[in-house]
Amino acid sequence: MKKSWHKMRGQFGPNHGGHHGKPAHEWTEEEIANKTMWWKNMVGGFMNKMGVDSEKFDWKEAKQQW
């Protein structure tokens, strides 16, 4: 397990992901927008695969129920 963790850190280390190792409070507005868009696309794609229409999904209701 430890070897695989080190291998993953080598492949996806601090320079991976578009923020170049900067802490979140130092991200630019463009970096935040890119990450937000990526997250929405990832979650929306997952929901579509599960058969949920992400455009009609009520996030506030789901948050209260969970």
C-alpha angles and dihedrals in degrees: 000000000000092000092051091049091053091047091052092048089052091053098038102027129148094299093058123093104040100275095086095222096303118145114252094252089062097052118119122237089254092054091049091049091049092050092046092051091047091050094048092049092048095049092041091051091050092049092049090053088052090052098253120133101230092196092062097036114121105222095183092055092046091050092053092049094048 
